[in-house]
Structures are given as C-alpha cells and as structure tokens.
Amino acid sequence: MSSCERKVGVQDFDPDVQRAVNRIQTLEETRDVIDAARATGFKSVSVDLIYGLPKQNVISFNRTLEQVIDLKPDRLSIYNYAHLPGLFKPQRRIAEAELPSADAKLQILSLAIRRLQEAGFVYIGMDHFARPDDELAVAQRQGRLHRNFQGYSTYAECDLLAFGVSAIGKVGPSYSQNFRTLEEYYDALDQDVLPVMRGLELTQDDLLRRSIIQALMCHFELSIEGIEVAHLIDFRSYFAPELADLREMEKAELVRVDDQWITVLPRGRMLVRVIAMLFDRYLRSDRDRVRYSKVI
C-alpha cells in the first residue's frame, strides 16, 4: 500500500453478518472515514469486502454491494473467507453451520463481479476491481501489472520488508516469515537478531513457475514462446502434465490453448486462481486442493 492509498476494511454491512463475526461497523462510520481520507489528500481509497462469512447470502450481499458502490471507492477487493478456527481463536465463536456452501459462495462472487462491472469497475482479476482511471487498471492495459503475495501491484520485483508478528518479507529470490507470537518475536529482537521464523530461497523451477502464474493472474494470457526464450526450456515437454490438465479446462471453456498462447477465457477469469494452481508443483501432489470448492 502506497502512502497515497487508504484501505478501509468493511467485510459486510449486513447487521446479521456483522453480529455473527463479532465486528460491528456501520455504513455511516465507514463513510466518515472515507470522506476524511479524501479531505486529507489521499488520492486513492480502497474498500475490502469478504465473501463466505456466516449468514451471508446473495440477497444480503447485493445490498452491501449497493452501499459500497454508493461510497465511490477507487479500488475494491473481495476476499474469500478462510475458516481456520484451529489457527485463529476468534473464529471458534463462529457457528460453522451458518457458513454459506461452496455453491452459494460462487453465486455471491459471480454477483459481485457482475454488479461491479455494471457500476463501471474494471475486473483486474481474482479478488481486485478498480476504476478505469486507477493506476491498477492502467497498468493492466499497458501490460505492467504485477502480483505479489499481498495482491496486485504496479511495482514489479520490489523487495518487501517484514515488520511485526507473522509478517512475510520478500528480498530477491527469497521469502521469509517472522515469528507468530509476541514472546518469540521480542525475544529475538532482545538478542539483536532478526525475528525470522523460517525462510525459503526460490529455485530456478520456482522462478519459472512464478513467472507463468504471474502472467495468467495479471494478464489472463501466457506466451509459450516468451517463456521458452526467457527460461531456456521446451514448454510442452517441461509442462506436459500441466498441459494435459489444461485440456480438461479447455473442454469446460475456461481456457484456450494453441501453439503459441494459453489464454484464460471470460468464463475462466473467475477461476483464474484454480488455473494458475495447475503450475504450482507444491500443490500438484494433492489434487484435492486443486478444486474450485476449495478456492471459492
């Protein structure tokens, strides 16, 4: 997030949903924050929503979308709720029986994409939307859009420094994560060492696959020849299993594969995360994770 952008977390304006997640935030309070941000000089205001929360449905989320559109944000993100009560203690208060089904979540996401596009937002991809004159939309049109583990960005290959508990950093071809508890975090600082819990140095295969995933998620197309030239591989032999899986998606009219390009079709854009996951070798050993019901 740049110093010129103000992000406002909303999740959902429906009172029943807010009570179910123990997070009360009125439309008026949110409007005041956005108005103050604009008055202060922030050039971009972004609103975050979450789908998949307890007691959500298509009708209630449609009302939230109407209210958010009326706030006129420059950017909007709609994230999938991940219910992990084993990791996050506050989620244990949420009744799992009240969570929407995978099909209901897909309907909510489909509704959001349609309503926001009708309101003039550009569907950047996956979970991001922006006004046509926003720098994200401009970068996508110009082929400069980038995505890191925090979301879409106009800054390619920048180092990201991690500050705070559980924060993730990226420096060069490596990732690192800080300790998850305050005790471990401050104990490391007291010993004058970086509070890093774990790290990963990317291999050449990791870098190759990252470039493919980047292209699909940011631009919805991939030049096979471009990858071959940049990484000195024969694409069809290197990715034979992935291409076989893509053929199945091609039958479902999610993608088109020819001699030179892999193109995500309009029907597949909503599931571009699933398409990109085919090229993640860390997930390929567990095929059950490469299903839309696990992603939506």
C-alpha positions in Angstrom: 0.0 0.0 0.0 1.5 3.3 -1.0 1.3 6.4 1.2 -1.3 7.8 -1.2 -3.8 5.0 -0.8 -6.2 4.5 2.1 -7.6 1.0 2.6 -10.9 0.6 4.5 -11.9 -2.8 5.8 -15.7 -3.4 5.6 -16.2 -7.1 5.1 -20.0 -6.8 5.0 -22.6 -4.1 6.0 -25.4 -6.6 6.8 -26.2 -6.3 10.6 -26.8 -10.1 11.0 -23.4 -10.9 9.3 -21.6 -8.3 11.5 -23.1 -9.8 14.7 -22.2 -13.3 13.5 -18.5 -12.3 13.2 -18.5 -10.0 16.2 -17.5 -7.0 14.1 -19.9 -4.1 14.1 -19.2 -1.3 11.7 -21.9 1.0 10.4 -22.2 2.5 6.9 -22.1 6.0 8.4 -18.8 5.3 10.2 -17.3 3.9 7.0 -18.5 6.9 5.0 -16.9 9.3 7.6 -13.5 7.5 7.3 -13.6 7.6 3.5 -14.6 11.3 3.5 -11.8 12.1 5.9 -9.3 10.3 3.8 -10.3 12.2 0.7 -10.3 15.5 2.6 -6.8 14.7 3.9 -5.5 14.2 0.4 -5.3 10.5 -0.2 -5.6 10.1 -4.0 -7.0 6.5 -3.8 -9.5 4.9 -1.4 -9.8 1.1 -1.4 -12.5 -0.9 0.2 -12.2 -4.6 1.3 -15.1 -7.0 1.4 -15.2 -10.7 2.4 -17.5 -13.3 1.0 -18.2 -16.6 2.7 -19.0 -15.2 6.1 -21.7 -16.7 8.3 -25.3 -15.7 7.4 -24.3 -14.3 4.1 -26.4 -14.9 1.0 -26.8 -13.4 -2.4 -29.6 -11.0 -1.4 -27.8 -9.6 1.6 -24.5 -9.3 -0.2 -26.2 -7.5 -3.0 -27.4 -4.8 -0.5 -23.8 -4.5 0.7 -22.6 -4.1 -2.9 -25.1 -1.3 -3.5 -23.9 0.6 -0.4 -20.3 0.1 -1.3 -20.8 1.3 -4.8 -22.5 4.4 -3.4 -19.3 5.2 -1.4 -17.5 5.5 -4.8 -14.2 3.8 -3.8 -11.3 3.9 -6.4 -10.5 0.2 -5.7 -12.4 -2.7 -4.3 -11.2 -6.1 -3.1 -13.4 -9.1 -2.4 -11.6 -11.8 -0.4 -12.7 -15.4 0.3 -13.2 -16.1 4.0 -10.9 -18.9 5.2 -12.4 -20.6 8.2 -9.4 -21.9 10.3 -10.5 -22.0 13.9 -7.6 -24.2 14.7 -5.2 -21.3 13.9 -7.3 -18.3 14.8 -9.0 -18.4 18.2 -11.7 -15.7 17.5 -13.1 -17.9 14.7 -14.1 -20.5 17.2 -17.0 -18.3 18.1 -18.4 -18.6 14.6 -21.0 -21.3 14.0 -19.9 -23.4 11.1 -23.5 -24.3 10.3 -24.1 -20.7 9.4 -21.3 -20.6 6.8 -22.5 -20.5 3.1 -21.9 -23.5 0.9 -19.3 -23.5 -1.8 -22.1 -23.1 -4.4 -23.5 -20.2 -2.5 -20.1 -18.5 -2.3 -19.7 -19.0 -6.0 -23.0 -17.3 -6.6 -22.0 -14.4 -4.3 -18.7 -13.9 -6.2 -20.5 -14.1 -9.6 -22.9 -11.5 -8.4 -20.1 -9.2 -7.2 -18.2 -9.4 -10.5 -21.4 -8.6 -12.5 -22.6 -5.8 -10.3 -19.2 -4.1 -10.0 -18.6 -4.3 -13.7 -22.1 -2.8 -14.4 -21.1 0.0 -12.0 -18.0 0.8 -14.1 -15.3 -1.1 -12.3 -12.6 -3.0 -14.2 -12.2 -6.6 -13.1 -8.5 -6.7 -12.5 -8.6 -10.4 -11.6 -9.2 -12.8 -8.8 -10.3 -10.5 -6.0 -9.5 -7.0 -7.2 -11.5 -4.3 -9.0 -10.6 -0.7 -9.9 -11.9 2.3 -11.7 -10.8 2.6 -15.3 -8.5 5.6 -14.5 -7.0 3.9 -11.4 -3.3 3.0 -11.8 -4.0 -0.7 -11.4 -6.4 -0.7 -14.4 -4.0 1.5 -16.4 -1.1 -0.9 -15.6 -3.1 -3.9 -16.7 -4.0 -2.2 -20.0 -0.3 -1.4 -20.6 1.0 -4.9 -19.6 2.7 -3.6 -16.4 0.5 -5.2 -13.8 2.3 -7.3 -11.2 1.1 -9.5 -8.3 2.8 -10.4 -5.1 1.6 -12.3 -2.1 -0.1 -9.2 -0.9 -2.2 -8.7 -4.0 -2.0 -6.8 -7.3 0.6 -4.0 -7.6 2.1 -1.7 -10.2 5.6 -2.2 -8.7 7.4 -5.3 -10.2 10.1 -7.2 -8.3 10.3 -4.8 -5.4 11.8 -6.0 -2.1 9.2 -6.2 0.7 10.4 -5.8 4.2 8.5 -7.6 7.0 7.8 -5.8 10.3 5.7 -7.3 13.1 4.5 -10.6 14.3 3.9 -13.2 11.5 4.8 -10.7 8.8 6.2 -12.0 5.5 9.0 -10.4 3.6 10.5 -10.9 0.1 14.1 -9.9 -0.7 15.5 -11.0 -4.1 14.6 -14.7 -4.8 13.7 -15.4 -1.2 10.8 -15.2 1.2 10.8 -15.1 5.0 8.3 -15.1 7.8 8.6 -13.6 11.2 7.7 -15.4 14.4 4.0 -15.8 15.1 3.9 -15.0 18.8 4.9 -11.8 20.6 7.1 -13.7 23.0 9.2 -15.3 20.3 9.3 -12.1 18.2 10.5 -9.8 21.1 12.9 -12.5 22.4 14.7 -12.5 19.1 14.8 -8.7 19.0 16.2 -8.6 22.5 19.0 -10.8 21.3 19.7 -8.4 18.4 18.8 -11.0 15.8 16.2 -10.8 13.1 12.9 -12.3 14.3 12.6 -14.7 11.3 10.9 -18.0 11.9 11.5 -19.5 8.5 12.7 -18.7 5.0 12.7 -20.1 1.5 15.1 -19.5 -1.3 13.5 -20.0 -4.7 14.9 -22.5 -7.2 15.1 -21.9 -10.9 11.9 -24.1 -11.2 10.2 -21.8 -8.7 11.1 -18.7 -10.6 9.9 -20.3 -13.9 6.6 -21.3 -12.4 6.2 -17.9 -10.7 6.5 -16.1 -14.0 3.8 -18.3 -15.5 1.5 -17.8 -12.6 2.1 -14.0 -12.8 1.2 -13.8 -16.4 -2.0 -15.8 -16.0 -3.2 -13.9 -13.0 -2.2 -10.4 -14.2 -2.9 -10.6 -17.9 -5.0 -13.7 -18.4 -2.7 -15.0 -21.1 0.7 -16.6 -21.5 3.1 -16.5 -24.4 4.6 -20.0 -24.6 7.4 -18.8 -26.8 8.2 -16.0 -24.4 8.6 -18.4 -21.5 10.8 -20.7 -23.6 13.1 -17.9 -24.6 13.3 -16.4 -21.1 13.9 -19.7 -19.3 15.6 -21.8 -22.0 13.1 -24.7 -21.8 10.9 -26.7 -24.1 7.5 -25.7 -22.7 5.5 -28.7 -24.0 7.8 -31.3 -22.6 8.6 -29.5 -19.3 4.9 -28.9 -18.6 3.3 -32.0 -20.2 1.2 -32.9 -17.1 0.0 -29.3 -16.7 -1.0 -29.1 -20.4 -2.9 -32.3 -20.1 -4.9 -30.8 -17.2 -5.4 -27.6 -19.1 -7.0 -29.6 -21.9 -9.7 -30.6 -19.5 -10.3 -27.0 -18.6 -10.4 -26.2 -22.3 -13.3 -28.6 -22.7 -15.1 -26.6 -20.0 -14.4 -23.4 -22.0 -12.3 -21.9 -19.2 -9.1 -21.6 -21.3 -7.9 -21.8 -24.8 -4.5 -23.5 -25.6 -2.8 -23.2 -29.0 0.7 -23.5 -30.3 1.7 -20.0 -29.1 -0.6 -18.9 -26.3 -2.5 -20.0 -23.2 -5.5 -17.7 -22.8 -7.9 -17.5 -19.9 -11.4 -17.1 -21.4 -14.0 -14.8 -19.9 -15.7 -17.8 -18.3 -12.4 -18.8 -16.6 -11.4 -15.5 -15.2 -13.4 -16.0 -12.1 -11.4 -19.3 -11.6 -8.0 -18.0 -12.7 -6.6 -19.0 -9.3 -7.5 -22.6 -10.0 -6.0 -22.4 -13.5 -2.8 -20.9 -12.1 -2.6 -23.5 -9.4 -2.0 -26.2 -12.0 1.5 -24.8 -12.4 2.2 -24.9 -8.7 4.3 -28.0 -8.2 3.8 -27.9 -4.4 0.1 -28.4 -4.9 0.1 -31.0 -7.7 0.8 -33.9 -5.3 -2.6 -33.1 -3.6 -5.1 -33.0 -6.4 -8.0 -32.5 -3.9 -6.7 -29.0 -3.3 -7.0 -28.0 -7.0 -10.8 -27.7 -6.9 -12.9 -24.6 -7.1 -14.8 -25.6 -4.0 -11.5 -25.3 -2.0 -10.8 -21.9 -3.5 -14.2 -20.2 -3.8 
